[in-house]
Amino acid sequence: MNNLYTAIENNPTFILGPCVIENPELLDTVAREVKRLKDETDGVFIFKSSFDKANRTAVSSFRGPGLAKGLDLLAEIKEKHGLFITTDIHEPFQAEKAAEVADILQIPAFLCRQTDLLLAAAETGKIVNIKKAQFLSGEDMLYPLEKVKSTGNDQVMLTERGNIYGYNNLVVDFRNIPDMKQFGVPVVMDCTHSVQRPGGLGGKTGGNREFVPYMAKAAKAFGANAFFIETHPEPEQAKSDGPNMLPLNRLEALIKELIAS
């Protein structure tokens, strides 16, 4: 096990950043705040942003700068601010290249059963964070977990992010957290995507960011090891998932409450 995985197992962990890489200035603004919180509080802090949002609702939606440019920008953040990095991959060929920068490779929820993607991520030797699909139970996540571990890579995290509840809505069954913890791996609560209303704004996703703190605190009560919180200085102007992102100026209070409680 590498030192980061051991730290995640034993400390409050926060995966933080804007949903998608919009521009270098946004990344730097958010990374500076994440670095400050890292320096001033106890816990493990990981910076997250996506180089490509390949699963946007509409073909016209902003996707990001792409693999090469996006990884260059994340590498600059890593070097400048000394932060651990995670980003999501959508195709097996992206795994090796992303692993040159990212400390954790994230598997999107829609793709958590894609065997070739899971194996490619695992074979990099990096930590693999598998997000639970909206159509799976916590207990179902044993099988994606086993796919990663079949390569000899035991550094796996599982993320709860809600389940489909009718049309354009999600509901969180917090029993999924202890159900996944029984597999002996860290469990993350995605406090951002669990408050989505998928496709709820006619061609793009809506949501209720006011519930993000409640999701985080409830997940902690159920034993979550880590908290995934996307954040943006101006969520209303964000190019992806704005309705679900916590305003950057509200991040510190929530982090400190989660650590103290």
N, C-alpha and C positions, 0 to 999 in steps of 0.2 A: 504493500500500500504506500502511496506517496503521502507526503506531509499534508497536502491540502485535503485529501480525502479523510485522513485521520482527524484533522481539525474540524471538518464539517460534521463528522460523527460525534464530536465531543463539545461543540460550541454552538450558540445561536448563529445562524448563517443567513445572510441577506443577499439576494440576487437582484440587482438594481440597475436601471438604465432606461433610456427611451426605447420604445417599441422597435423602431427602424432607424437606421442611419440616415438622417435627413441632410446633414452638413457637418463639417468639422467643428464649427462653433458650438452647435448643440451638444455634441459628444463631450467637448471640453468643459462646457458649463456644468453638465450633469456629473462628469467624472470628478471635477474639483470638489463638488459637494459630497460625493461618495467617499473620496479620499479623506475629506475632513471628518466625516462620521467615523471612518475606519480609525483615524488617529485619536479620536476623542472618546470612543466607546469600546466596550468589549464585544467581540464577535468576529465572524469571518465575513468579509465583504467581497463580492464578486460583481464585476461590471458586465452588463448585458446589453447588446443591441444587435439587430439583424441586418445582414448585408443584403438579404433578398427576402421579401415577404411573398413567397411563391403561392400562397393560398388565399390571396385577397379575393373578396367576393366578386368584384367586377374587373374586367380586363383593362379598364382605364385607370384603375387605382394605382397609386404610387407604390413601387416595390422596393426601392432602395438603389444603391450604387452598383450592386453586383459583387461577385465573389472577389475579384482581384482588388478593386478599389476599396471595397468594404473592409477586407482584411488588412490592407495597408493602413487604413484609418484606425482600426482597432489596435494594430501593433503600435501605432504612435501613442495611443492612450495608455497602453500597457507600459511602454517605456517612460513616458513623461510622468505618469502618476503612480507607477508601481502597483497597479491593481491586477488581480486575477481577472481573466476574461472568459466569458462564455458567449456562444452564438449558436444559432440553429442551422442545421444542414437539411437539405431536402432530397439530395441524390447521393448515391454511394461515392461517386467520383469526387465530391466536395470534401469528404472526410479527411483525407490525407493533407490536403492543402489547408483546411481550417485548423487542423491540429498543430500546424506550425505556429499559430498565434494563440489559439484558445486553450485554456486549461481544462475546460469542460465542454463537451460536445452535446448539444441539446437536440433531442429527437422530437419533432412536432407531434402533437396529439393525433392528428389525422393519419400520421405515418407510423405510429408506434408498433404496428404489426408487420411492417415491411422488413422482411428478413435480411435482404441484401444491405439495406441501409443500416440496420442494427449491427450486422457483422462488420461492415466497413468502419463504423464508428469505434467499435470495440477493438478492432485490430490495430488502431492507432496507439493503443495503450493509455489513452487519456480517459478521464472520468466521463461516463456517459449518463446523462440525465434524460430519462424517458418520461415524457408527459403522457398521462393516461388519457386514452381516447374518450370522447364524449359519449361513446356507446358501450364502454366497458365498465365493469365493476373493479374495485380494488383487487379482489381475488384473481380476476382475469390477468392482472399484470404479472403474475408468476411466469407466464410464457414468454413475453418480451424479455423479461429479466433473464430467463434461462438461455435465450438466444445469445445475449451478450456474454454471459458467463461461459458459454460453450467454447469461447475462444481462449479461455484462461484469464480473461479480464474480469476481476471481481469488484471493480470500482464503479458501482452503479448507484444512481439515485432515481427515485420514482416521484412523480409530481401529480398531485390532485388538482384538477381544474374544472370540476363540475361535469354534470351529465345533461344530455338533451332532455328538455321537458316541454313537449309539444313543439310548436313552431316558434322560432325567434326567441327562445328562452332557454336558460340553464338553471339547474338546481344543484346544490352541493349536498351530498350525503357524507357527512363528516365521519361516518363509520369506515369509509374507505381509507382513512389515514391509519388507524390501527390495523386494518386488514392488510395494508401494504407493509407496515412496520414489522409484521410477523415474519417477513422474508429476510429480516436482518440487515436492511439497507436504510440509509437516510431517506426520509420522506419530506418532500417540499410541498408547501401550499402556494399555488398560483393565485394570489389575491387579486390579480388584474383580470385574467381571462375568465375567472369564475363569475365575474359580474357582467360579462358580455350579454348582449342581446343579438345573437348572430343574424346578420342580414336585416336587422330591425330598423334600419334607416333607409330602406329601399336602395339596394346596391352597395351598401356598406354596413358595417357592424355598429350597433349602438351599445349602450351600457349604462351602468349606474355606479360611477366612481365613489359615491358617498358611502357605499357598502364595503369598500376595500378594507378599512380598519376593522370592521366587524368580522370579515372573513379571516383576517390575520389572527385576531384574538380568539375566535372560536377554534381555529386550527391549532393554536398553541394549546388550548385546553384538551384537545384530542391527541396531543403528542407530536405535532409536526416538528421536525428538526430545523427546517429552513423555510424562508419566506421569499417568494418571487413577487416583486412589486415594480411594475413599470412606472416611470415617473418622467415628467416633462415640465419645464418652467412655464409653458403656456399650453396646457392640454387642448384648449379650444382651437388652437392653431396647428395642432399636430397632424401629420400626414397619414398616420395609421393609429387606430385604437385610442384616439383622443378621449372619447367618452369614458374609458375605463382606467385611464392613467391618473395616478395621484399627483396633484400639483407639487412641484419640487419643494416649495416652501412649507409643505406639510409633512415632508418625509421624516425630518429629525424627530418630531414629537412622537410619531408612530414607532420608529425604531427604538427610541428610549423606553417607551411604554412596554414594548415586547420584551426588551432585555430585563426590565425591572420587575415585570409581573411573574 
